[in-house]
Amino acid sequence: MKMRSINPYTEELMAEFETLSWEETVSKIEKARERFENWKNIPITERTAYLKKLAEVLRENKKKYAEIITKEMGMIIRASTASVEKCARLCDYYAENAEKFLEDEHIETENLKSYVAFEPLGIVFGIMPWNFPFWQVFRQAVPSVTAGNVFVLKHASNVPQCALAIEQIFKDAGYPEGVFTTLLADSGTAMRIIDEDLVDAVSLTGSNAAGEKVGELAGKRIKPMVLELGGSDPFIVLEDADIDKAVKAGVFSRTLNSGQSCIAAKRFIVRKEIEKEFTKKFTDEMAKLKIGDPLDENTDIAPLARPEFVDELNDQLKDAIDKKGKVVQIMNKEKKGYFFTPCVVSNTTEDMDIIRNEVFGPIAPIITVTNDEEVIRLANNTEYGLGTAIFSQDIERAEKMARMIRSGTVAINDFVKSDPRLPFGGIKKSGVGRELSELGIKEFVNKKVIAVGRT
């Protein structure tokens, strides 16, 4: 079986790669296991020194890596460049803070001393998605290897060049062979790796269907896991909001990465008092977006990563139209590439697919509400719980509302985004566990208690 790297804008086949045989896969994992036995004993100060070099390599070659991302999955070049820089900032953050995060935690008891030591588990197996092909790998791999684990990556099948480039970045930064390993493998092989007990922990960012499969196997083998899954994030605009600010933030959030983001604004819940003004300004702002070549610095909306994603969005939009939704769609003049025309949908109902399920593309449904109780009910009326945005000039009211909404993150007067300094993850079917911050680096460590009695 071959992995194919296809440019979503030109639709050209850029490269093909043979997937590994099972024997080759096992051999690479065994080499990673051997490396772990040495890597786990390296002082944390040495491991953080590698991070500084990793950040240097990323920054020195930022343009090259950004072009790989853009050509392989279609992200606009501005966003690709920003994504690489964000990976470098992540390295800076853990280089500065990892030693402190992993210090023994002393706890007063009747013992002579009692403390928690944070020790690595072994091989962390990362099954990663295509939509942010560098960032989502780095945000799990960097804290994992800095804690003393080794990391084995199974990346999405449509971004093999990104997967290989990331492995080379770790090598160029001087990491010993086996600390970071890329496997060009299919999803069946990934499941077999977990089921045959070849790794010690699993991190998946992906679909809910994939999360259920990985969760079942990881649970069966009693492995710690982090699952970062889908989202149907509410973007709430209250009647006292700064409408212009909310519009700009909402358009950016809904169209970031052409809408292919788990934390994008997915459902716009707007108070009736301002719904007409908000909808008009939002639609006008969407109309300003430039659709085109993702390598063009002026482009705002690029093609989707795969052609089948266009079909899925068209099906979701048709369902809304069939249920009397009012659609305003921005004209798309591109004649090539996997484009979906951004659109705003009003007159929505709760039984529409674009309201009930995740929409992984630039469709913006607007839901009109009349009171705060209805806002909270609708925000929570989803199987997901990843992020929420609330716009209001009454901060106390917004914070009170934030406490009542079931999600991993609530951003007030801003859109939801990940930050190395803050834990990231969701609840309900949006996932399990946390990435980033001090919490993230402690997901895949043994929190070992050592209690010394008095003699």
Steps between C-alpha positions, in 0.01 A plus 500: 500500500622850419444834669428775250586864553256708293492879476137602581529817288660364183366145553838367387667193646821631657644178642426142593640302792493130578346417835703292741453127529402366840853368551649842420253666733588271790872550436467880525297474820757263652777751422293770670467271802876455514551875482255557785717301739773761453291812439300467823820535704625817331471798737209731434744788443645313201158416360394865518821600325386293202179705496694821447667351194164367379359853512802629307455244222132587469564872476795473263298290255156650564432586136590151377279325754210739439509423128494125570187547714329723244576284199403177671176591680405845372540726803555863393869588516454769767341245732758232418781738587326600822452132586872426467582803715250380759682165514821689571331698778380172649862383513599828668226454759598149604871580481434767761246317717534120469762463773275683747191304390675165555662576835409265784185622674546485877195443717491539878395178678597322822788339307855625506428610148243427232514608141376433149759427231404541135658225292458422127285208388680384183371525145228757434316414180358803323226456239474845351272684252562689179337836577785651704766250398792658688337662803295202611802273487734739680256585778492133602850388405693787660371456858508121464869473404598777740348296783730212398271299277567419136241582236378292206283678243236359271393806302197541273539322167467817291794683664797261469739781403412686819552182704845440354596867530418499873715194560787672317455814712562299817807344340630840388457625855734225617251269669633142518350259250189336641387788721261606224395248235261540209315192375348518153223260590129460439227518763473121525866481595449773759222302667714185495788686667274584793333159512831310500623702796799654322465847655439640847263792442285631217412850384244547225377817339231412252140407438261362756484171313878467524485602865254223579723238334819622663328541836368145485840352423690718746250413770529131419878521542478733805693784338481867593366708216419851391221539247446837330193454285233705329320817597187695425609813677238765580592861426267707718425866430294672770299814443757724674796369299737707290346377176784605270753321719281190518454498121873517427582235756215278382593515132864429581413209727248346258734526198833420667666227293198525267281391787694177559563543869354317797489823704354718226179688576233256376164631630434874529251557781386863480253698708191606305552869580815512283450205265423704187793736548737217584391286205538783251843601626613140523387426143667818372824404676489150352454653155834680535691175521723414207471146372794362307855366491613414855858599412380854429558715812170683431281189495255449788315184396685206351374166372402226740751224555311225314226493234265286710488776761335727243233238441434464873453875543269517200287226656482689830407822322232325293345367821480858634342626177248216500402607852436862391837645596586830330844480340724782388796350315807693390579458130788269419671566167770235534486232232740255663574371847284352775314821581183547700339842484467665845142570602275636773179316592215669687148382586658190652331227700642260755435195282736621225817301447708820516366556854500143631838388365850632449550704182859480378491784252393865457125475564379747765151425640338777703255410778277771648422496874298722732647443847808372683333173603447417135862592423628254759259225395599526135870526577480177701264326257778305329692182559821704477671718759822644364487881495261793537528871423284762674483866397360745753610824660367373831795285610332380821200379300724330243705325768185378671379363168842341437464299822170356374624389158655155476821535302875475549565865420293817513638814335334828596515778239738293290492188285615162632864413433768280648784649701807307627449660844142376540364143513313396187231235463131431523229310681210282389575363151764764437756290677690387806808650663693821443785621283734797557591684823613319814199270478598385151856399586366296792250296295756237404709462814483264793401711798696290743455552875810449715437505873792478743404386850675612815761267645 
